[in-house]
Amino acid sequence: PNCGDALPPELLAAALETLQQQGEGGGLLGFPLMNVRITVIGGNFDQTNPNPIAFRMAAADAFNKGLREAGIVLLEPIMRLEITTPEEHLGDFVADLQKRRGIITRTHSRGKNTVLDALAPLSELFGYSSAMRGLSQGRATCTMEPSTYGPAPESVLEGFV
C-alpha cells in the first residue's frame, strides 16, 4: 500500500464522483445536502493494482462517517405570510400563528384592516386557509410565498433517524 504519493487521477475521480453522488442523494436521511464542504486529503492504494471500486466504497464510508460526526441539522421550508384581517380577529391570528411556530415580523393598518406579516414553517400551514376562515368568519385573506429554510425542531429530526 502507498500513502505517501499523490492519488492517481482515476482514483481521485472515482472518490470525487462518489462523494458528489452521496451529497445529491441526501446522505443519512435522503434529503439533499446544503453548505457542505468536503476535502479529500489522501488515501491508501495498491500501486500494482489500483482499484476504483474500493476507492468508491471508501469514499462512501468516509462521507457517512463525516456526516454522523458533524451532526445533522434538518432544514424545513419557511413561508412568508401576509394576513389581512379585521382588527377584532387580530388576537386570534396571533395566537394561532404562535401555535404553528410562526413569528410575527410586523403589523400595520391598511384601511379598516390589520395586516400581519409573519414567517412560519410550511409543515405547520397545511389546512391554514380553512383555519383562517374559521378564525375570521371568512373575512381574512392571506398570501403565502417561500422565504427561506430554517432548522426543524429536534422532534421532527427524531422521526427520520
KEGUVEX-99994 format. One line per field, with one value per residue (C-alpha): residue number from 1; residue in three letters; chain; x, y, z. Coordinates in steps of 0.02 Angstrom, whole numbers. Each point is the difference from the previous one (the first is absolute). Layout:
<pts>
nr = [NUM;...] .
rest = [ala;...] .
kette = [A;...] .
east = [X;...] .
north = [Y;...] .
up = [Z;...] .
</pts>
This chain:
<pts>
nr = [1;2;3;4;5;6;7;8;9;10;11;12;13;14;15;16;17;18;19;20;21;22;23;24;25;26;27;28;29;30;31;32;33;34;35;36;37;38;39;40;41;42;43;44;45;46;47;48;49;50;51;52;53;54;55;56;57;58;59;60;61;62;63;64;65;66;67;68;69;70;71;72;73;74;75;76;77;78;79;80;81;82;83;84;85;86;87;88;89;90;91;92;93;94;95;96;97;98;99;100;101;102;103;104;105;106;107;108;109;110;111;112;113;114;115;116;117;118;119;120;121;122;123;124;125;126;127;128;129;130;131;132;133;134;135;136;137;138;139;140;141;142;143;144;145;146;147;148;149;150;151;152;153;154;155;156;157;158;159;160;161] .
rest = [pro;asn;cys;gly;asp;ala;leu;pro;pro;glu;leu;leu;ala;ala;ala;leu;glu;thr;leu;gln;gln;gln;gly;glu;gly;gly;gly;leu;leu;gly;phe;pro;leu;met;asn;val;arg;ile;thr;val;ile;gly;gly;asn;phe;asp;gln;thr;asn;pro;asn;pro;ile;ala;phe;arg;met;ala;ala;ala;asp;ala;phe;asn;lys;gly;leu;arg;glu;ala;gly;ile;val;leu;leu;glu;pro;ile;met;arg;leu;glu;ile;thr;thr;pro;glu;glu;his;leu;gly;asp;phe;val;ala;asp;leu;gln;lys;arg;arg;gly;ile;ile;thr;arg;thr;his;ser;arg;gly;lys;asn;thr;val;leu;asp;ala;leu;ala;pro;leu;ser;glu;leu;phe;gly;tyr;ser;ser;ala;met;arg;gly;leu;ser;gln;gly;arg;ala;thr;cys;thr;met;glu;pro;ser;thr;tyr;gly;pro;ala;pro;glu;ser;val;leu;glu;gly;phe;val] .
kette = [A;A;A;A;A;A;A;A;A;A;A;A;A;A;A;A;A;A;A;A;A;A;A;A;A;A;A;A;A;A;A;A;A;A;A;A;A;A;A;A;A;A;A;A;A;A;A;A;A;A;A;A;A;A;A;A;A;A;A;A;A;A;A;A;A;A;A;A;A;A;A;A;A;A;A;A;A;A;A;A;A;A;A;A;A;A;A;A;A;A;A;A;A;A;A;A;A;A;A;A;A;A;A;A;A;A;A;A;A;A;A;A;A;A;A;A;A;A;A;A;A;A;A;A;A;A;A;A;A;A;A;A;A;A;A;A;A;A;A;A;A;A;A;A;A;A;A;A;A;A;A;A;A;A;A;A;A;A;A;A;A] .
east = [0;55;-54;143;-28;-139;-155;-9;-126;-118;-11;-26;-134;-88;2;-62;-140;-58;6;-104;-128;-11;-33;-132;-79;-23;117;-71;-178;-22;-23;117;142;39;158;111;186;99;189;88;165;65;-21;91;8;92;113;2;-189;-90;-184;-128;-142;89;30;-185;-48;127;-63;-181;50;101;-144;-126;123;33;-187;-27;146;-51;-179;-157;-105;-161;-63;-182;-77;-55;-140;-30;-181;-101;-166;-129;-137;-126;78;-122;79;181;23;-67;124;146;-42;-25;165;92;-75;67;178;-27;93;-88;121;-113;-177;-75;-167;-72;-163;-117;104;159;138;111;166;66;116;-55;57;-91;-35;-107;-103;-91;-186;35;-127;-140;65;12;-181;-53;101;-73;-172;69;55;190;116;173;142;141;169;161;124;146;46;18;50;-141;-37;92;-165;-14;179;-31;-138;128;146] .
north = [0;176;152;119;38;100;-96;-58;105;-147;-38;183;14;-156;69;173;-71;-109;145;106;-140;-25;186;7;-158;83;-96;-79;66;2;189;107;77;186;94;-153;9;-160;-7;-155;-8;-164;-186;-165;-97;-147;67;-167;-15;166;-40;139;-105;-14;188;32;-108;87;171;-48;-65;157;109;-85;0;185;40;-98;88;173;-21;23;156;-33;157;34;127;162;98;187;42;158;-14;139;-9;110;64;-93;-166;54;-88;-163;5;42;-148;-117;48;-27;-177;-29;54;163;162;165;120;151;63;153;73;-2;93;-81;-159;-55;-83;-129;-42;-164;-147;-178;-177;-71;-161;98;86;-148;37;181;74;-96;52;180;1;-68;130;146;-61;3;182;-20;-26;-73;-6;-122;-18;-95;99;-105;-160;-16;-138;-120;-43;-149;-96;8;-61;-145;-59;-30;-73] .
up = [0;-37;97;-34;-184;-79;-46;-180;-97;-31;187;46;-135;66;177;-51;-107;144;122;-118;-23;188;26;-135;70;167;110;157;-12;-189;-15;-108;99;7;45;13;-34;-23;-11;-64;92;-69;7;-5;-162;-77;-137;-89;-2;32;26;-36;73;167;-3;-36;149;112;-56;39;172;37;-57;116;146;-26;0;161;85;-62;57;-102;-9;-93;-87;-36;-119;81;-81;0;40;-17;90;-16;130;87;161;113;-58;21;168;-70;-143;114;113;-147;-80;164;10;-175;47;-94;30;-28;-82;-18;24;-82;-50;-174;-2;128;5;86;-98;82;-82;65;-31;34;-45;-150;96;124;-135;-77;17;44;-120;88;171;-58;-58;168;97;-97;-56;-177;5;-1;-148;-7;-124;22;-87;34;103;60;92;187;120;35;181;75;7;-191;-21;120;-115;-137;98] .
</pts>
